[in-house]
Structures are given as structure tokens and as C-alpha cells.
Amino acid sequence: MRWTGLIFVVACTSPRAPQDAPKPSLDGPYACGPKTCTSGQVCVTESAGSQCQVNLDAGIGPYDTYSYRCVTLGDSCGGVLSCDCQLGEGLCLGVTGDGREIDFGCI
């Protein structure tokens, strides 16, 4: 009986594999900065860091988002947006927006 409890704790605390993550709904439009992504698309953004990609003359300050793209997710990511998907340049900073937006940038 003690082993059953231990197995339950391990099973509940183990991180989910990306293929087990819930798939986001890609139906309908999705706001992507000044753009609107359509059904089946996700929003890929790129952000400046504290010093890299900063261009005050162009209006890009530290940690500002400077690029917005709509990308068809397709089957390459298994239907789940994650940092394993190679959709942007730089360091993957995370997935937001109900699983329809991913941000790349630098430190």
C-alpha cells in the first residue's frame, strides 16, 4: 500500500511531456501586435533584451517587442506550441496567450 502512494506522488509531480500538453485552439482570429493571425496560425514575436537589439533611434527600448509574425503551426510542432519549435531567432522566452503566442529574444 505504501508503494501505491509513492507511485501516485511521482506520477502527479512528474512534468508533462510536450506531446501530452493540451493543444491550443487555433480557431478564429488572434491578435498579434498590429497584425491579426487567422485560423491555424500562431503569433511569433521577437523582443529586445537589456542591451541587445536595443535601438532607441528606431524606438526599440530595452525589453520592447519589435517584431510580430503570424506563422502556420502545422504538424512540425505536434500541434502544441513550445520552445522546442524552431519558429524564431534567439533565445525562446516562453509561450503565452493561451498557447498561441511565442516570444524569442536575447538577454
Summary of the structure (lengths in Angstrom):
residues: 107
radius of gyration: 17.7
end to end distance: 49.0
largest distance: 66.8
contacts: 268
relative contact order: 0.22
helix: 20%
strand: 32%
